[in-house]
Each structure stands twice: as structure tokens, then as C-alpha cells.
Amino acid sequence: MRIRRSNTLADDEGTVFVTCVPNSPIQVMGRRDPRTGELCVGEVYVLNNCEPPTASDGHPLVLSATFPAPARVLKLRQPVGYRLVLSL
């Protein structure tokens, strides 16, 4: 799997995703390229569960003031989420 950074997409482009890989020491948040379907990695987090990370005010980062609220967030599970996490 080729890893691509989400900063290669325009700020308002793509669908937000977060991986949900149980027992993994990391989870990944990023955006799916609408033209190619590629998963573009934005951030890698150390999480205790499969929930998106939160900002200091407790709100999910994908809903922070610097990032417009997405229409939906894809939760990537197996096998796609597993392959992405393992490729890092």
C-alpha cells in the first residue's frame, strides 16, 4: 500500500476517515481522495480505543474550528484499516 499525505489534497477535498483497529497501538486519521479512492494520511495517533482523538476542549478534532465539520466520517475496519495501520 502506497502511503500518501493528506496535505496533497485541497483543504475542502475528500471524505474524512479514521481507522478502527482493535488492539493496535496506533490509529490513523486522514481523507480519502475522491478522484482515486486513495487513503491520504493526515495524523497517526496512539489511542486506547477506536474513537477519533479529541481536542483539549473535548470535541473531536474533525469538528475543531480549523477543520469544517464533515458530512460523514468513515470508520475503517478490517481489512482496509488493518492494512493501512500495518503499512505505517
C-alpha positions as CSV (number, residue, x, y, z in Angstrom):
1,M,0.0,0.0,0.0
2,R,1.4,3.4,-1.0
3,I,1.2,6.0,1.7
4,R,0.1,9.5,0.7
5,R,-0.2,12.5,2.9
6,S,-3.5,14.3,3.1
7,N,-1.8,17.7,2.5
8,T,-1.6,16.7,-1.2
9,L,-5.4,17.3,-1.2
10,A,-7.2,20.7,-1.2
11,D,-8.4,21.7,2.2
12,D,-12.1,21.0,1.3
13,E,-11.4,17.8,-0.7
14,G,-12.1,14.2,0.3
15,T,-14.0,12.3,2.9
16,V,-12.6,12.1,6.5
17,F,-11.7,8.6,7.8
18,V,-10.4,7.2,11.0
19,T,-9.2,3.6,11.4
20,C,-10.7,1.3,14.0
21,V,-8.1,-1.5,14.5
22,P,-8.7,-3.2,17.9
23,N,-5.5,-3.8,19.9
24,S,-3.4,-1.7,17.6
25,P,-1.0,0.8,19.4
26,I,-1.9,3.4,16.7
27,Q,-4.9,4.6,14.7
28,V,-4.9,6.8,11.6
29,M,-7.0,9.8,10.6
30,G,-7.0,11.3,7.1
31,R,-9.0,11.8,4.0
32,R,-10.0,9.6,1.0
33,D,-9.1,11.2,-2.4
34,P,-12.4,11.5,-4.3
35,R,-10.7,11.1,-7.7
36,T,-8.6,8.0,-7.0
37,G,-10.1,6.5,-3.8
38,E,-6.6,6.5,-2.2
39,L,-6.4,6.9,1.6
40,C,-4.4,10.0,2.4
41,V,-2.9,10.0,5.9
42,G,-3.3,13.2,8.0
43,E,-2.4,12.1,11.5
44,V,-1.3,9.0,13.4
45,Y,-2.4,8.7,17.0
46,V,-1.8,6.5,20.0
47,L,-5.3,5.6,21.2
48,N,-6.8,3.3,23.8
49,N,-9.9,2.5,21.7
50,C,-11.4,3.1,18.2
51,E,-12.7,6.6,18.8
52,P,-11.3,9.7,17.0
53,P,-8.9,11.8,19.1
54,T,-10.3,14.9,20.8
55,A,-9.0,18.5,21.1
56,S,-8.2,20.0,24.5
57,D,-11.8,21.2,24.8
58,G,-13.1,17.6,24.5
59,H,-14.6,18.0,21.0
60,P,-13.5,15.6,18.2
61,L,-10.6,17.0,16.2
62,V,-12.5,16.6,13.0
63,L,-15.0,19.1,14.3
64,S,-12.5,21.7,15.5
65,A,-12.7,25.3,14.5
66,T,-9.8,24.9,12.0
67,F,-11.4,22.0,10.2
68,P,-15.0,22.2,8.9
69,A,-17.4,19.5,10.1
70,P,-17.5,16.7,7.5
71,A,-20.8,15.3,6.3
72,R,-19.6,11.9,7.5
73,V,-16.6,10.2,8.9
74,L,-15.7,6.8,7.5
75,K,-14.6,4.3,10.2
76,L,-12.2,2.0,8.5
77,R,-12.2,-1.5,10.0
78,Q,-10.8,-4.7,8.5
79,P,-9.3,-5.4,6.1
80,V,-8.7,-1.8,4.9
81,G,-8.0,-0.3,8.3
82,Y,-5.7,-3.1,9.2
83,R,-3.7,-2.9,6.0
84,L,-3.3,0.9,6.4
85,V,-2.1,0.7,10.1
86,L,0.3,-2.2,9.3
87,S,1.8,-0.3,6.3
88,L,3.0,2.6,8.6
